[in-house]
Amino acid sequence: MASRDEPYRVVVWGPGYTGAQALREIARRPELRLVGCLAYSPAKVGRDAMELIGEPPAGVTVTGDRQAIYDLDADVVLYAGRALPDESSRHEEITTLLRGGKNVVTSTAYFFPWQRGEEYVAPLEAACAEGGTTLHGTGIHPGWFVERFALTATSLCTTVHAVHLSEICDLSHHAGETIAAIGFGQPPERLGTKTRKTLLSRYYFECVAGLAHHLGLPVERMEADVRYLTSERELECAGVTVRAGTVGALDGRWTGFAGDTPLVSIRELWYLDRDLVDPAVKIVSGDMYEVEVRGLPVDVRTRADLLTTDARDVFGVDERQSAANLATAVQLVQTIPATVAAPPGILLAPGFAYPAADLRTIPDVLGRRPAVIPEVIL
């Protein structure tokens, strides 16, 4: 990748919980220059973007006009828009940006979009080809945990038999709207619908499918098993009230099978009530990421613990900011150079994985067009 003298011209689309932290990371980096900011909230429109996070004015006024962003001259858009059940508006916004010559890095989707089918991928690839642009989906998870951290761990093996992962997070300091959307504070009988579980599963099925594709693991089907655990006490946190008998934790598993053998599994254990955490889980930090690789000539077990370090990053729903959310914003910023430099198309995370069914496939992991793996939500 060639170096450049000029700063990257960056737009932040959605200065909410993640986008606001992306603004802060941009303010810290002289090689990045904010040129635009789009907000959904009328309360933010018309203000200086950097003033939203308590930084000195940058001369960039927040707009609510999408066309104003489409008309800007920018290298990349950091898209942190709202994750909605209906993806059509996001799909339209991002394809418009790509067709207009703007690279897009997003934390909301497109981590391994081939699992959604060719009809989903084709408009994205066409927009990239038309605009000469690149699309990259990233974050802490999906985007880093499976795609970079776990994948790198597998490089210690010549053969991988199975990979099992767990994200264990205290969500008591996350954004209130996110917590409510997951279902915390709700009676469990209201959360058993396939619709809600499908919204969660579309992220983690992509992770399972992507890792299986990278490693050449013969995953034939994927299953999701999402369980809501009720609290026995009342809690006030993350902008929601958890009353006794309502949901205080979520324990979900997304597993890829060959026959009856689990080859890739992802466990998501999110809690507001620590008493609901599986006693077998040793909590070391509020944001834990564990990897177990079974293979040859070694098995690998490793963990990443994320901890907030800078008091300036404390702006959220209470006195803490989620370390995982800070890391998601960092991923958006860190991947700007690679995304801008990449050839037109959809960019996967640059993993360093050498085990594969055939080592000759490693230089071009997408040389094998990914197939859709059947999904089942229990």
C-alpha positions, -999 to +999 in steps of 0.1 A: +000+000+000+015+033-011+018+061+014+000+094+008+007+130+018-029+143+020-052+135+049-081+110+042-113+130+038-138+113+060-176+115+064-193+102+095-229+089+088-247+086+121-230+103+150-247+081+176-232+057+201-206+044+177-204+073+153-197+098+180-167+078+191-155+076+155-156+114+155-134+114+186-109+091+169-109+113+139-102+143+161-071+125+175-056+117+141-041+144+120-040+121+090-078+121+090-099+152+081-136+153+087-155+168+057-191+158+064-215+144+090-251+132+087-274+128+116-309+113+119-317+134+150-330+169+143-314+179+176-279+173+161-285+190+127-270+224+124-244+219+151-207+217+146-199+179+144-170+180+169-190+200+194-213+169+197-184+152+215-171+182+234-142+189+210-133+223+195-153+232+164-140+217+132-160+238+108-182+209+097-219+214+102-241+183+109-267+179+082-298+158+078-297+160+040-285+128+024-280+145-009-256+170+006-235+140+017-238+123-017-226+156-033-195+159-011-160+151-023-147+125+002-125+094+003-146+073+027-178+073+046-179+057+081-215+045+081-228+039+116-265+043+108-293+026+126-297-012+123-333-017+113-353-049+106-360-036+071-326-033+054-338-016+022-331+020+033-296+012+044-290-008+012-301+021-009-280+047+010-248+026+009-252+016-028-258+053-036-226+063-018-206+035-035-219+044-070-210+081-063-173+073-058-172+071-020-157+041-002-178+029+027-167+013+060-197+003+081-204-013+115-240-022+106-238-050+080-219-066+051-194-087+072-198-118+049-227-108+027-224-138+004-244-158+031-274-136+023-273-148-013-263-135-048-294-113-051-282-095-019-246-092-030-251-083-067-263-047-062-233-040-038-208-054-063-224-035-091-223-002-072-186-008-063-178-015-100-197+016-111-181+040-086-147+023-085-152+019-047-148-006-019-172-017+008-160-031+041-181-042+071-163-042+104-165-037+142-154-056+173-178-084+166-186-091+138-155-077+121-126-084+144-132-112+169-139-140+143-125-124+112-091-113+126-085-125+162-098-161+159-086-165+123-051-155+134-052-180+162-059-208+137-027-200+119-008-219+146-024-251+132-018-269+099-052-285+102-082-271+119-109-295+132-131-270+150-133-235+163-154-224+192-158-188+203-175-169+231-183-132+236-192-125+272-202-089+278-216-067+305-241-045+286-251-024+316-232+006+301-244+002+265-268+026+247-303+023+259-320+019+225-297-011+217-305-028+250-342-023+246-340-037+210-323-069+223-352-073+247-337-066+281-364-056+306-391-074+286-411-104+297-395-135+280-428-146+264-427-115+243-392-123+229-396-158+215-405-146+180-384-157+150-383-121+139-363-109+168-340-140+167-335-135+130-322-100+135-295-113+158-288-143+137-281-125+105-249-112+121-236-144+136-246-167+108-224-145+086-195-149+110-199-187+111-202-189+073-172-166+068-149-185+091-159-218+076-152-204+041-118-191+051-107-224+066-123-247+041-144-263+068-173-284+053-202-267+072-235-281+058-260-263+080-262-237+108-284-235+138-293-207+162-304-213+198-312-181+215-323-181+252-335-152+274-328-155+311-349-137+337-336-117+366-349-122+401-341-086+411-348-052+398-321-033+379-319+002+365-291+005+339-284+011+302-315+033+300-339+004+308-356-010+339-353-047+345-379-058+369-380-092+386-392-118+361-381-099+330-350-105+308-317-097+324-294-118+302-292-134+268-274-167+261-273-175+224-253-201+203-248-201+166-233-234+153-222-247+120-224-285+116-210-312+093-235-339+099-240-339+137-205-326+144-201-289+154-173-273+134-177-236+142-197-222+171-202-187+185-217-181+220-231-147+228-235-142+266-248-107+273-259-097+307-272-068+328-276-090+358-242-107+366-260-133+388-274-148+356-240-156+341-232-193+338-212-202+369-187-221+346-178-187+331-150-169+349-156-132+344-123-114+341-135-082+324-167-066+312-159-074+275-143-108+271-136-127+238-125-163+241-113-186+213-107-223+213-091-239+182-089-277+180-065-289+154-030-302+145-003-302+157-017-280+185-049-269+201-051-231+208-070-214+236-068-176+240-088-146+253-089-109+247-101-086+275-111-050+266-108-022+291-115+015+287-084+035+294-090+072+287-114+093+307-121+115+277-140+086+262-166+086+289-197+098+272-226+074+271-257+065+291-239+066+324-204+070+338-189+043+316-185+037+279-184+002+266-149-009+257-163-030+230-180+000+215-149+020+216-131-008+198-158-009+172-152+028+164-115+022+162-121-006+137-140+018+115-111+043+116-082+018+114-095+002+082-098+034+063-064+031+045-069-005+035-104+002+022-094+033+002-065+014-013-083-018-021-096-026-056-133-021-063-155-046-045-163-060-011-133-062+012-129-089+038-109-084+069-072-092+064-068-124+084-036-142+087-049-178+085-028-205+068-048-236+076-072-244+047-085-275+029-061-265+001-032-240+009-033-228-027-066-211-020-052-187+006-040-159-016-075-156-031-101-166-005-129-153-027-117-172-057-141-198-045-175-181-047-191-186-012-222-207-012-252-200+010-254-224+040-289-234+052-299-217+084-323-229+111-334-209+141-346-231+170 
